[in-house]
């Protein structure tokens, strides 16, 4: 029952302050990458919802999104779809 209860404190204890800032910077870059798409409003809204869920859980609540990779896995898989679409020049999300 003792120790870090908030996810951000747990992250800081595991990887340090610099690692925590790198984690937050990576999350910011991922969000910025997805928001730069011109269309796909529905997919952007879904991604923003997943992003907010992960950030609220990580920063304010607990470390469950880090330990149990269900929401995080869905988040990074969805990001992978955006990434693949941009660099392969396809629009797989809307097919």
Beta strands, then each sheet from edge to edge (+ up, - down):
end
